[in-house]
Amino acid sequence: MTDIILPPKKNVIMDATTLSSLMSCGRYYDLRFNHRFVPVRGKSNSLEIGSLAHKVLEVYYKHIIQGFPRNTSIGQAIAAGQLYITGCPHCSNLQDDKPACKHEAGEYPGVTITPESNEGKLIGWKFVMDTMEQYFEFYKNDAWIPLAAEVVKGEVLYEDDEIRVLWKAKLDLLIDQQQVGIMSADHKTFKQNRPKSTLGNQFPGQCCLLKTRNVLVNKIGWQTSYKIADRLSRELVSYSKDRLEEWQTEILPYYAYKFIDYQESGYWPPDYTHCETMYGPCSFKEVCEADRGMREEVLRNEFQIAPKWDPTNKSEDE
């Protein structure tokens, strides 16, 4: 009897950013992740100051984990923030995969949209740095124990006879919160405080990776008229076992199969229901508004090629 040779399983690698992008628009996914286009104008003010705060917190918690005194850790964090503002002359070039400074490409890019002081709707970098110093003072008696900072985790979360889905996530912080246990703490910065929705892909993915049902959201607000105590809060986001199972066994594989269909057909269809969001228009809105024969010119004039996406490039947080 002749053995039946089954075709090899198809491997799909996803993270929260790529899955959410695929859900919203096939064309967006294709342009951003297959072709790696990003706007020449760079990040918005919101993304820029959010990335600045993330860098300060990353350096602080990494030093704490390594056993440095708290004052030393704060000093190193503030210095990293200042370098992020001024920019490292080596790693600020996105095209240099191995910068001489030993940083990751684009790790210390220098601010381009953000002014020194607050201007209208723009939050200034000086206000951000003042807020971070107040953060360290406000949480000087932290009850949680930081275990890892800016760590990437990956695991196969779904597998059947045809596909295997590897889920990757970059955790801002892995903590031991004694009353709840080990979980991720996700830093979120905002100009308007809203309750964190449990709908999305980032937190379910983190929960499935860590075998927990909780994520702690470390919220930092930029409201200039509020006192620091009203701008800092920590919110526990929890999921039922059933919701996590649904996400892992139904939602994730559905879009993995859709990804394979798009990839094999070579057609990534646009979805015009996400062109305008609460954060502004889609970065490729002008491309879609152009005639087919003009889109390549718009991409050439308004966009540049970014490094290949992976969770360590985390700058497009949900």
C-alpha positions in Angstrom: 0.0 0.0 0.0 1.4 3.4 -1.0 1.8 5.8 1.9 -0.2 9.0 1.6 2.1 12.0 1.7 0.3 15.0 3.2 1.3 18.5 2.2 3.4 20.4 4.8 1.6 22.7 7.2 1.6 26.3 6.4 3.2 28.5 9.1 1.7 31.9 9.9 3.4 34.3 12.2 1.3 37.1 13.7 1.3 39.7 16.5 -1.3 42.1 17.7 -0.3 44.9 15.3 -0.3 42.7 12.1 -3.5 40.9 13.1 -5.4 44.1 13.8 -4.1 45.6 10.5 -5.3 42.5 8.6 -8.7 42.7 10.3 -9.1 46.4 9.3 -7.8 46.4 5.7 -6.0 44.0 3.4 -4.4 46.9 1.4 -3.1 48.6 4.5 -1.5 45.3 5.6 0.1 44.8 2.2 1.5 48.3 2.0 2.7 48.5 5.6 4.0 45.0 6.2 4.7 43.4 2.9 6.2 46.5 1.2 7.2 48.2 4.5 6.0 51.7 3.6 5.9 54.3 6.3 5.1 58.1 5.9 8.2 60.3 5.3 6.7 62.8 7.8 7.4 60.3 10.6 5.4 59.7 13.8 2.6 61.9 15.0 3.0 63.9 18.2 1.0 61.3 20.1 3.1 58.4 18.9 6.3 60.3 19.4 5.7 61.3 23.1 4.3 57.8 23.8 7.5 56.2 22.4 9.6 58.7 24.5 7.8 57.6 27.7 8.2 53.9 26.8 11.9 54.4 26.3 12.2 56.0 29.8 10.3 53.3 31.4 12.1 50.5 29.6 15.5 51.8 30.8 14.3 52.4 34.3 12.8 48.9 34.8 15.7 47.1 33.1 18.1 48.7 35.6 15.9 47.9 38.5 15.7 44.2 37.3 19.5 44.2 37.0 19.8 45.2 40.7 20.8 48.9 40.3 19.8 51.3 43.1 16.6 53.2 42.3 18.2 56.6 42.0 20.7 55.2 39.5 17.9 53.6 37.5 16.0 56.9 37.4 19.1 58.7 36.3 19.8 56.3 33.5 16.2 56.4 32.4 16.1 60.2 32.2 19.4 60.2 30.3 17.9 57.7 27.8 14.9 60.0 27.4 17.2 63.0 26.6 19.0 60.9 24.0 15.7 59.9 22.5 14.8 63.6 22.2 18.1 64.8 20.6 18.6 61.7 18.6 21.6 59.3 18.1 23.4 60.2 14.9 24.0 56.6 14.1 20.7 54.7 14.9 18.4 57.5 13.8 19.0 56.3 10.2 16.3 53.7 9.6 18.2 52.2 6.7 21.2 51.2 8.8 20.5 47.7 10.0 23.6 47.6 12.2 24.4 51.1 13.5 27.8 51.7 15.0 26.2 52.9 18.3 25.0 49.3 18.9 21.5 50.5 19.3 18.6 49.1 17.3 17.9 50.9 14.1 15.7 53.9 15.0 15.9 53.3 18.7 16.9 56.9 19.5 15.5 58.8 16.4 15.2 62.3 17.8 11.9 64.1 17.9 10.6 65.7 14.7 6.9 66.6 15.5 7.2 67.4 19.2 8.2 70.9 20.4 10.1 71.6 23.6 7.1 73.2 25.3 3.4 72.5 24.9 1.9 74.3 21.8 -1.8 74.1 21.2 -2.7 70.5 20.8 1.0 69.4 20.7 2.5 68.0 23.9 6.0 69.2 24.4 8.9 66.9 25.3 9.7 68.9 28.5 6.2 68.2 29.9 6.7 64.5 29.1 10.0 64.4 30.9 8.6 66.3 33.9 5.7 63.8 34.0 8.1 60.8 34.0 10.1 62.3 37.0 6.8 62.7 38.8 5.9 59.1 37.9 9.0 57.8 39.6 8.1 59.8 42.7 4.5 58.8 42.7 5.2 55.1 42.5 8.3 55.0 44.7 6.6 52.4 46.9 5.6 50.0 44.1 4.2 46.7 45.3 4.8 44.8 42.1 8.1 43.0 41.4 9.4 43.6 37.8 10.7 40.4 36.2 11.5 41.4 32.6 11.2 44.6 30.5 10.6 44.9 26.7 10.8 41.1 26.3 9.5 39.2 23.3 7.6 36.0 23.8 6.5 33.6 21.1 4.5 30.4 21.1 2.3 28.4 18.7 -1.2 29.2 19.8 -3.1 27.3 17.2 -2.4 24.3 15.1 -4.6 22.0 12.9 -3.9 19.6 10.0 -3.2 22.5 7.6 -1.8 25.5 9.5 0.3 26.4 12.5 0.0 29.9 14.0 2.9 31.3 15.9 1.9 34.3 18.1 4.5 36.8 19.1 4.2 39.7 21.5 6.6 42.3 23.0 5.7 42.8 26.6 6.4 46.3 28.0 6.9 44.7 31.5 6.5 41.3 33.0 5.6 41.6 36.7 4.7 39.6 39.7 1.7 41.3 41.3 1.5 39.4 44.5 -2.3 39.4 44.9 -2.9 38.4 41.2 0.3 36.6 40.1 2.6 36.9 37.1 1.2 38.9 34.2 2.2 41.6 31.8 2.0 45.3 32.6 1.3 47.4 29.5 2.3 51.1 29.4 -0.5 53.3 27.8 -0.1 57.0 27.3 -3.1 59.2 26.4 -4.4 62.7 26.0 -8.0 61.8 27.0 -8.6 59.2 29.6 -10.9 56.4 28.6 -11.6 53.0 30.2 -9.4 50.4 28.4 -11.5 48.2 26.2 -11.1 44.4 26.5 -11.9 44.2 22.8 -8.7 43.9 20.7 -5.9 41.4 20.0 -3.0 42.7 22.2 -4.2 41.7 25.6 -5.8 38.3 24.7 -2.6 37.4 23.0 -0.5 38.3 26.0 -2.9 36.4 28.3 -2.7 33.2 26.1 1.1 33.4 26.0 1.5 33.8 29.7 -1.3 31.4 30.7 -3.1 34.1 32.7 -6.4 35.9 32.4 -5.2 39.4 33.5 -3.2 42.3 32.1 -2.3 45.4 34.2 -2.6 48.7 32.2 -0.1 51.3 33.4 -1.8 54.5 32.3 0.0 57.9 32.0 -2.0 60.9 31.0 -0.9 64.1 29.3 -3.7 66.4 30.5 -1.9 69.6 31.3 -4.5 71.0 33.7 -4.6 67.8 35.9 -2.5 67.1 38.9 -0.2 64.1 38.6 -2.3 61.9 40.9 -5.2 62.3 38.4 -3.0 61.5 35.4 -1.5 58.3 36.7 -3.5 55.1 37.3 -3.3 51.3 37.0 -6.2 49.3 35.6 -6.6 45.6 35.8 -8.1 44.1 32.6 -9.5 40.6 33.1 -10.9 38.0 30.7 -13.0 34.9 31.2 -11.7 31.5 30.2 -14.3 31.3 27.4 -13.4 34.6 25.8 -9.7 33.7 25.6 -10.6 30.2 24.1 -12.8 31.9 21.5 -10.0 34.3 20.5 -7.4 31.5 20.4 -9.4 28.7 18.7 -11.8 30.7 16.4 -10.8 34.3 15.8 -7.0 33.7 15.4 -7.3 30.8 12.9 -10.0 32.5 10.9 -7.7 35.4 10.1 -4.7 33.1 9.6 -6.6 31.4 6.8 -7.6 34.7 5.4 -4.0 35.8 5.4 -3.0 32.7 3.5 -5.8 33.4 0.9 -4.6 36.9 0.4 -1.0 35.8 0.2 -1.6 33.0 -2.4 -3.9 35.1 -4.5 -1.6 38.2 -4.4 -4.7 40.4 -4.0 -5.0 42.4 -0.7 -8.5 44.0 -0.9 -9.1 47.5 0.6 -11.7 48.0 3.3 -13.0 51.5 3.3 -14.6 51.3 6.8 -11.4 52.2 8.6 -10.1 55.1 6.6 -10.9 57.6 9.4 -10.2 56.6 13.1 -10.2 58.4 16.4 -6.5 58.9 15.9 -6.9 60.5 12.5 -7.0 59.3 8.9 -5.2 56.1 7.7 -1.7 56.9 6.6 -2.5 55.4 3.2 -5.7 57.4 2.6 -4.1 59.5 -0.2 -2.9 56.3 -1.9 -6.4 54.9 -2.0 -7.8 58.2 -3.2 -5.4 58.2 -6.2 -6.1 56.5 -9.5 -4.5 53.1 -9.9 -1.8 54.5 -12.3 -0.9 57.3 -9.8 -0.6 55.2 -6.6 3.0 54.3 -7.2 4.0 58.0 -7.6 2.2 58.8 -4.3 4.1 56.0 -2.5 7.4 57.2 -4.0 6.9 60.8 -3.0 5.2 60.5 0.4 6.6 57.3 1.9 9.9 55.6 2.8 10.9 52.0 3.4 11.0 51.0 7.1 12.9 48.1 8.6 11.2 44.7 8.4 8.4 44.6 11.0 8.7 42.5 14.1 7.3 43.0 17.7 10.6 44.7 18.8 9.8 47.6 16.5 6.7 48.3 18.6 5.6 51.7 17.7 2.1 51.1 16.3 0.5 50.0 19.5 -3.2 49.4 19.6 
